Amino acid sequence: MKLLTDLFSTDYGLMSIMGIMFMIGMGVFFLRLFMGKMDADAKNASK
């Protein structure tokens, strides 16, 4: 329980949460970007 209290109530805990969320957001962004590029490239190659 002390771990969760430290995570959500200290400055370094909140920065850790923000860093983790930022990295997950970047992963989702790049996944969608690359999948869209691959779909467009496959569509152009089939023409």
GIDAHU-V656186 format. One record per backbone hydrogen bond with DSSP energy under -1.0 kcal/mol. NH is the residue of the N-H (numbers start at 1). CO is the residue of the C=O. If there is no record, write none. Layout:
nh = [NH;NH]
co = [CO;CO]
This chain:
nh = [5;6;7;8;9;10;14;15;16;17;18;19;20;21;22;23;24;25;26;27;28;29;30;31;32;33;34;35;36;37;38;39;40;41;42;43;44;45;46]
co = [1;2;3;4;5;6;10;11;12;13;14;15;16;17;18;19;20;21;22;23;24;25;26;27;28;29;30;31;32;33;34;35;36;37;38;39;40;41;42]
